[in-house]
C-alpha cells in the first residue's frame, strides 16, 4: 500500500480502505480518498457494492433451520430408505 499524500489512490489502496470502512476502522482521510476513487473507478464501485451486500448477508443471513423433531424424523426416513436398497 502506498503512503503518498495525494487524494488519488490505486485500486488496491481503495479496496483496502473499503474493507476498513466496512468494519468502521477507516480514518476520515481514507474515507475521503475512497469516495474520490469510487467516483471514477467502476471496478472499485462494484467491489464496494458487493462488499456491502456480503456484509449485510453475514449480519442477517435469514437462514431457516428445521427443529430437532423434524431432523430426527428425516434421519429415520433416510435410514429406512437406505435399508430398503
RABEL-V379012 format. One record per residue. N is the residue number from 0. RES is the residue in one letter. NEAR is the number of other C-alpha atoms within 10 Angstrom. D_CENTER is the distance of its C-alpha to the mean C-alpha in whole Angstrom. Layout:
N & RES & NEAR & D_CENTER
N & RES & NEAR & D_CENTER
//
This chain:
0 & X & 9 & 22
1 & X & 8 & 25
2 & X & 7 & 26
3 & X & 8 & 28
4 & X & 7 & 29
5 & X & 7 & 28
6 & X & 13 & 26
7 & X & 15 & 25
8 & X & 20 & 22
9 & X & 15 & 21
10 & X & 15 & 18
11 & X & 12 & 17
12 & X & 18 & 18
13 & X & 26 & 16
14 & X & 21 & 13
15 & X & 16 & 14
16 & X & 23 & 14
17 & X & 26 & 11
18 & X & 17 & 9
19 & X & 15 & 12
20 & X & 17 & 12
21 & X & 14 & 9
22 & X & 9 & 11
23 & X & 9 & 14
24 & X & 13 & 16
25 & X & 17 & 17
26 & X & 12 & 20
27 & X & 10 & 22
28 & X & 11 & 23
29 & X & 20 & 20
30 & X & 17 & 18
31 & X & 15 & 21
32 & X & 19 & 21
33 & X & 27 & 17
34 & X & 18 & 19
35 & X & 15 & 22
36 & X & 21 & 20
37 & X & 20 & 18
38 & X & 10 & 21
39 & X & 10 & 22
40 & X & 14 & 20
41 & X & 11 & 18
42 & X & 12 & 16
43 & X & 20 & 14
44 & X & 19 & 14
45 & X & 12 & 12
46 & X & 16 & 10
47 & X & 21 & 9
48 & X & 13 & 9
49 & X & 12 & 7
50 & X & 16 & 4
51 & X & 15 & 6
52 & X & 11 & 6
53 & X & 12 & 3
54 & X & 14 & 4
55 & X & 11 & 7
56 & X & 11 & 7
57 & X & 10 & 7
58 & X & 8 & 9
59 & X & 8 & 12
60 & X & 10 & 11
61 & X & 8 & 15
62 & X & 5 & 16
63 & X & 6 & 20
64 & X & 8 & 22
65 & X & 8 & 26
66 & X & 8 & 28
67 & X & 9 & 30
68 & X & 9 & 33
69 & X & 11 & 32
70 & X & 11 & 30
71 & X & 12 & 34
72 & X & 11 & 35
73 & X & 12 & 33
74 & X & 12 & 34
75 & X & 12 & 37
76 & X & 11 & 37
77 & X & 12 & 35
78 & X & 11 & 38
79 & X & 11 & 41
80 & X & 10 & 40
81 & X & 9 & 39
82 & X & 8 & 43
83 & X & 7 & 44
84 & X & 5 & 43
//
